[in-house]
């Protein structure tokens, strides 16, 4: 089988992140606007590739003041850096999972990351389209991307963790020829 192109269906996909707040709890958020494509070789998924562009200003933590701070120059600086992106460089099979290695660009800084991924399956939708689904996880140190703002707490520790967990649930639709 040859490689086919699949468009990420943002309405049935999610890009979430988790950060520790004050060391004692986790705060979750998501990016609501993103688009991307998967070049999928179903016979040998290691020959596939993926690219995703995310609107930094679409960040949503369910707290408008926090979202405003995250959009500011203290963090994402969305006016200067309006998008984040991921572009795969290689894919390796690891048991039933895949290790998707690629370049993640945040805040104008590009670093290599590995997405620990799982192919969730393929099926027809009620509208005659073909769909595939993937789940993936990784973690990054936000400071590696220039997101260094923080506040020291009176009791010790910091307000926002350096380690950020990222979770993806991706559904994609086969592009029409």
Steps between C-alpha positions, in 0.01 A plus 500: 500500500618849428504796734167679536430849635276546802381838633476539876139556606538760775134465602564137597858542626664662800835640606523524879777595740549458873717711730550481873380808687659588834652149500182359657253474214468467124349759269374382163453691180456456129563664167168534318616598149738280302536332164729242351551207270618145530672328207407142593656181371275236655720214377801644685407779742869577555495654152221742601535863606297767678499878522280718720462877540339635818367851562672613821219745571247216516633392840218424745540409868140591593631809684506819287755684719742207485444465125581869459822457698597193294446701178716786631876552449553319837414171325392440138516863382233426239537833324864424421462119472145430377550127441655184634587213268607138488657326202604135520848388394475126562268233635612177668280208600520403868283195567143607421598865533699749295766752595444808283812719510467852372566870537274691738510878464370715785572869556734502199717220644521158334589186698481133414236306694365146493127434496417162652216404267234238451304429182139479624345369179330576171136506395229645277300791631122542440569750218701260282842621611793299632648587841806401701577576862817533704583580862837643606676630811824679576642741753720803448689746713333833419818688591677329206264701277566835669188485720687583819261725697436374851442612854671361810255399772537613860497137620757398238461372147357687205157598372518318163686175430768488234378158383193513277316183402339498155219264398354467150189324374503531122237398247570557133292474183629358173552787255296481182708428193 
